Amino acid sequence: MGFDTWKQAARRYREQLAEQGVTGFKDRAGRMWNMRTYTEMAARTTAMQAHLEGTANRLAEQGHDLIEISSHVGACKLCLPWENKVLSLTGKTPGYPTLEEAKAAGLFHVNCRHAYGLYIDLDKEIERLEAEARDTKEVGTAQTIQEIKDSIAEKGYIGEKDVYQAGEMLYNDLRGKREGLKKEIKRLEKEYKDSGIEEIENRLSKLRQARRSLVDLDEIGLSSRDELYLEYDKLMKSRFKIQSKVSEIQNKLRVVKEKYRGTSVDNAAELKEKLSEIREVGISSFDIDGHLNKSRSPMRKVVKEAYDYYPTDWVEKSVHTGNLTPKKAKRGHYNHYKEEIAVSGYSDDSYFSTAIHELGHRFEKTVPGLLEAEKKFYRKRTAGENLEWLGPGYRKDELTRKDKFINKYMGKDYGGTAYELVSMGFEYAYTNPTSLWQDEEYAKWIYGILFLY
């Protein structure tokens, strides 16, 4: 057919038949055809077959085997079962019917309008693209961190700029993964607001007050109780109509928010995975059971689990410093001189968070340079502030400098011998990162500490 359209081909074919005196005929099924209908059908079918053969040849040349059948309204019973089905051109891909099988079953019959195109497994394609992006990013991150470490080796010390530069990469990476969820939360919140349910509920509340004579009718723009009952019934009907949709939005919003926040252990696992790309993380082959003094306390297992999320060389320094005695307490604490780590909580998540926190105090004492870095950051953030009491629930000698920390406890000062910046920062970084990200400077500093010290 060359570059002719099927309509041009039909016209030319019809003229040729007319010259031969053919104006119509009966087919084997007994159907009568006039020349216009028949030639258009024949040309359209021939054009579609040529198109499909060209598509098949092109895909085969490119190394593709899977195709997806199109769909359209009014498909016949022969074609309907094959709509949107994935077929194999050659039969070489296991698990898929072949194109020839579909044709034998009636697909691509005369006058058939179905076509096919390359099938792409979107889930696998997305996974592949994400993996490529992740691999590229990981290589870039590893190279940059190594450059920072080389610079540190030349200088002989870890500078504040080094910490922020390293921490910024981890901050951007971890936060970027949640941006899609954050956008979905905003979309659902807008959808909830646009539903009008809040306005309906607020108005119903006022009408209920008026029904109980708690407010005057004229205060809510009504002149009679009949008018009140009519509006109330109307709003209740409106509320009923949208309640199902609103409940669906609320449920989706709850699920997405939970996924955005994550559980303590899931968040910790994500951070551990990212740290593992740069440095060894976990208890490795260290005798943690021997390091943790024998105790019947269930907190022994919790502390051991928390250890497994920290840099391995930190764990090694802690083990070599001396043993620890884990125990359960109403309020968690770490006592370096008694070699005691007390864990408090009310659930598995909270016990784990406390163990992460108290190990931060342990590392504050055992990781070289960590306390000094913490002291510098503390002085920078709280410059010009006076100490003040933490407030009800705390002893009178528990003092803090609030700064703009997301939790006033973060500014607690133990007379320059210890702080809460590292322990609180680690607790939030591992178990509640979305809250930590509200203080960008602090978050980057904490991530940089975990990367470099």
Secondary structure, DSSP 4 states (H G I P E B T S, - for coil): -TT--HHHHHHHHHHHHHHTT--EEE-TTS-EEEHHHHHHHHHHHHHHHHHHHHHHHHHHHTT--EEEE---TT--TTTGGGTT-EEESSS-STTS-BHHHHHHTTTT-TT----EEE---HHHHHHHHHHHHHHHHHHHHHHHHHHHHHHHHHHTS--HHHHHHHHHHHHHHHHHHHHHHHHHHHHHHHHHHHTTHHHHHHHHHHHHHHHTTSS-GGGGT-S-HHHHHHHHHHHHHHHHHHHHHHHHHHHHHHHHHHHHH--HHHHHHHHHHHHHTTS-BS-TT--HHHHB---S-THHHHHHHHHTTSBHHHHHHHHHH--BEEEE-SS-EEETTTTEEEE--SSHHHHHHHHHHHHHHHHHHHSTTHHHHHHHHHHHHTTTPPPEE--TTS-TT-EE--TT-SSGGGGBBSTTS-BSHHHHHHHHHHH-HHHHTTSHHHHHHHHHHHHH-
